[in-house]
Amino acid sequence: MTDLELALSYAPILHMDSAETIPLRAVGYTVFRAPSVSASFPKRRIDPGTGTVIEYAFYFDYDVEHMYDLEHIWVFVGPDFALLDAQGSYHGKYLNLLLPGFPGTVPPDKDHVHAFCQPGKHAFLAAGEMTRLYPGWASCCTRAGGPVLVGNPFQAAFSPTGRDLFVPTESDNQNSIRWLSGHLSFTPSLRFTEQPLDASL
C-alpha cells in the first residue's frame, strides 16, 4: 500500500459547524514508520512503535481571529493495519478523539475517525458539544483579536533565505482584524455536518 493509499484509507471524517464561514483549503499528510518529529507541529515527536502513524495537516486560510490556520489529526495504525488510536490538535496541544461511549461522539466508520471542528478556530474535538469547554467559544467566532499571524510562517526560522519574508506591522494587524471581523464573523450553531475527505483537497 502506498503512502497516499494509506492516507486515504484512514482519512478522518470532519464535522463542521453549519454556520462556518471558512472552508478547508487543503490537506497534507505524512506517514511515520519510525520515530521522528513532526515538520509542521512544533515539538511533537511521533513514535509509531511497531505500526504506523499518519499525520494529517489541515490548512485553512484564516480563522476568525487571525490569518493562516494549520491543524492536525494523528491516526495510529497497528502492524496488522487495525485502527488503534487518534488524536487531534487543540490550541497548541492535542486531545484524544476516540472516546467510546462518551456522549456526542461518533464511532469510527470502518477505519475513518470522526472529528468535530471547533467553529471559527478549527481545533479538533471528539464531540461537538465539547466546543463549550473553550472559554469564549462563541465570541471567538464573532470578533477578531489578532495578531494577523500566529506562529508567523514567514519568519527567518522557516525561510530558505534565513531572513524574515514578512513581518506584519501594527497597521497590518488592525486592517486584518477589521477585515476578518467584517467578512468572516458568524454566530456558531453547534449543528455539525459531515465533510468527508477525498483526494481532491
Secondary structure as a PSIPRED ss2 file (coil, helix, strand):
# PSIPRED VFORMAT (PSIPRED V4.0)

   1 M C   1.000  0.000  0.000
   2 T C   1.000  0.000  0.000
   3 D H   0.000  1.000  0.000
   4 L H   0.000  1.000  0.000
   5 E H   0.000  1.000  0.000
   6 L H   0.000  1.000  0.000
   7 A H   0.000  1.000  0.000
   8 L H   0.000  1.000  0.000
   9 S H   0.000  1.000  0.000
  10 Y C   1.000  0.000  0.000
  11 A C   1.000  0.000  0.000
  12 P C   1.000  0.000  0.000
  13 I E   0.000  0.000  1.000
  14 L E   0.000  0.000  1.000
  15 H E   0.000  0.000  1.000
  16 M E   0.000  0.000  1.000
  17 D E   0.000  0.000  1.000
  18 S C   1.000  0.000  0.000
  19 A C   1.000  0.000  0.000
  20 E C   1.000  0.000  0.000
  21 T C   1.000  0.000  0.000
  22 I C   1.000  0.000  0.000
  23 P C   1.000  0.000  0.000
  24 L C   1.000  0.000  0.000
  25 R C   1.000  0.000  0.000
  26 A E   0.000  0.000  1.000
  27 V E   0.000  0.000  1.000
  28 G E   0.000  0.000  1.000
  29 Y E   0.000  0.000  1.000
  30 T E   0.000  0.000  1.000
  31 V E   0.000  0.000  1.000
  32 F E   0.000  0.000  1.000
  33 R C   1.000  0.000  0.000
  34 A C   1.000  0.000  0.000
  35 P C   1.000  0.000  0.000
  36 S E   0.000  0.000  1.000
  37 V E   0.000  0.000  1.000
  38 S C   1.000  0.000  0.000
  39 A C   1.000  0.000  0.000
  40 S C   1.000  0.000  0.000
  41 F C   1.000  0.000  0.000
  42 P C   1.000  0.000  0.000
  43 K C   1.000  0.000  0.000
  44 R C   1.000  0.000  0.000
  45 R E   0.000  0.000  1.000
  46 I E   0.000  0.000  1.000
  47 D C   1.000  0.000  0.000
  48 P C   1.000  0.000  0.000
  49 G C   1.000  0.000  0.000
  50 T C   1.000  0.000  0.000
  51 G C   1.000  0.000  0.000
  52 T E   0.000  0.000  1.000
  53 V E   0.000  0.000  1.000
  54 I E   0.000  0.000  1.000
  55 E E   0.000  0.000  1.000
  56 Y E   0.000  0.000  1.000
  57 A E   0.000  0.000  1.000
  58 F E   0.000  0.000  1.000
  59 Y E   0.000  0.000  1.000
  60 F E   0.000  0.000  1.000
  61 D E   0.000  0.000  1.000
  62 Y E   0.000  0.000  1.000
  63 D E   0.000  0.000  1.000
  64 V C   1.000  0.000  0.000
  65 E C   1.000  0.000  0.000
  66 H E   0.000  0.000  1.000
  67 M E   0.000  0.000  1.000
  68 Y E   0.000  0.000  1.000
  69 D E   0.000  0.000  1.000
  70 L E   0.000  0.000  1.000
  71 E E   0.000  0.000  1.000
  72 H E   0.000  0.000  1.000
  73 I E   0.000  0.000  1.000
  74 W E   0.000  0.000  1.000
  75 V E   0.000  0.000  1.000
  76 F E   0.000  0.000  1.000
  77 V E   0.000  0.000  1.000
  78 G C   1.000  0.000  0.000
  79 P C   1.000  0.000  0.000
  80 D C   1.000  0.000  0.000
  81 F C   1.000  0.000  0.000
  82 A C   1.000  0.000  0.000
  83 L E   0.000  0.000  1.000
  84 L E   0.000  0.000  1.000
  85 D E   0.000  0.000  1.000
  86 A E   0.000  0.000  1.000
  87 Q E   0.000  0.000  1.000
  88 G E   0.000  0.000  1.000
  89 S E   0.000  0.000  1.000
  90 Y E   0.000  0.000  1.000
  91 H C   1.000  0.000  0.000
  92 G C   1.000  0.000  0.000
  93 K E   0.000  0.000  1.000
  94 Y E   0.000  0.000  1.000
  95 L E   0.000  0.000  1.000
  96 N E   0.000  0.000  1.000
  97 L C   1.000  0.000  0.000
  98 L C   1.000  0.000  0.000
  99 L C   1.000  0.000  0.000
 100 P C   1.000  0.000  0.000
 101 G C   1.000  0.000  0.000
 102 F C   1.000  0.000  0.000
 103 P C   1.000  0.000  0.000
 104 G C   1.000  0.000  0.000
 105 T C   1.000  0.000  0.000
 106 V C   1.000  0.000  0.000
 107 P C   1.000  0.000  0.000
 108 P C   1.000  0.000  0.000
 109 D E   0.000  0.000  1.000
 110 K C   1.000  0.000  0.000
 111 D C   1.000  0.000  0.000
 112 H E   0.000  0.000  1.000
 113 V C   1.000  0.000  0.000
 114 H E   0.000  0.000  1.000
 115 A E   0.000  0.000  1.000
 116 F E   0.000  0.000  1.000
 117 C E   0.000  0.000  1.000
 118 Q C   1.000  0.000  0.000
 119 P C   1.000  0.000  0.000
 120 G C   1.000  0.000  0.000
 121 K C   1.000  0.000  0.000
 122 H C   1.000  0.000  0.000
 123 A C   1.000  0.000  0.000
 124 F E   0.000  0.000  1.000
 125 L E   0.000  0.000  1.000
 126 A C   1.000  0.000  0.000
 127 A C   1.000  0.000  0.000
 128 G H   0.000  1.000  0.000
 129 E H   0.000  1.000  0.000
 130 M H   0.000  1.000  0.000
 131 T H   0.000  1.000  0.000
 132 R H   0.000  1.000  0.000
 133 L H   0.000  1.000  0.000
 134 Y C   1.000  0.000  0.000
 135 P C   1.000  0.000  0.000
 136 G C   1.000  0.000  0.000
 137 W C   1.000  0.000  0.000
 138 A C   1.000  0.000  0.000
 139 S H   0.000  1.000  0.000
 140 C H   0.000  1.000  0.000
 141 C H   0.000  1.000  0.000
 142 T C   1.000  0.000  0.000
 143 R C   1.000  0.000  0.000
 144 A C   1.000  0.000  0.000
 145 G C   1.000  0.000  0.000
 146 G C   1.000  0.000  0.000
 147 P C   1.000  0.000  0.000
 148 V C   1.000  0.000  0.000
 149 L E   0.000  0.000  1.000
 150 V C   1.000  0.000  0.000
 151 G C   1.000  0.000  0.000
 152 N C   1.000  0.000  0.000
 153 P C   1.000  0.000  0.000
 154 F C   1.000  0.000  0.000
 155 Q C   1.000  0.000  0.000
 156 A H   0.000  1.000  0.000
 157 A H   0.000  1.000  0.000
 158 F H   0.000  1.000  0.000
 159 S C   1.000  0.000  0.000
 160 P C   1.000  0.000  0.000
 161 T C   1.000  0.000  0.000
 162 G C   1.000  0.000  0.000
 163 R C   1.000  0.000  0.000
 164 D C   1.000  0.000  0.000
 165 L C   1.000  0.000  0.000
 166 F C   1.000  0.000  0.000
 167 V C   1.000  0.000  0.000
 168 P C   1.000  0.000  0.000
 169 T C   1.000  0.000  0.000
 170 E H   0.000  1.000  0.000
 171 S H   0.000  1.000  0.000
 172 D H   0.000  1.000  0.000
 173 N H   0.000  1.000  0.000
 174 Q H   0.000  1.000  0.000
 175 N H   0.000  1.000  0.000
 176 S H   0.000  1.000  0.000
 177 I H   0.000  1.000  0.000
 178 R H   0.000  1.000  0.000
 179 W H   0.000  1.000  0.000
 180 L H   0.000  1.000  0.000
 181 S H   0.000  1.000  0.000
 182 G H   0.000  1.000  0.000
 183 H H   0.000  1.000  0.000
 184 L H   0.000  1.000  0.000
 185 S C   1.000  0.000  0.000
 186 F C   1.000  0.000  0.000
 187 T C   1.000  0.000  0.000
 188 P C   1.000  0.000  0.000
 189 S C   1.000  0.000  0.000
 190 L C   1.000  0.000  0.000
 191 R C   1.000  0.000  0.000
 192 F E   0.000  0.000  1.000
 193 T E   0.000  0.000  1.000
 194 E E   0.000  0.000  1.000
 195 Q E   0.000  0.000  1.000
 196 P E   0.000  0.000  1.000
 197 L C   1.000  0.000  0.000
 198 D C   1.000  0.000  0.000
 199 A C   1.000  0.000  0.000
 200 S C   1.000  0.000  0.000
 201 L C   1.000  0.000  0.000
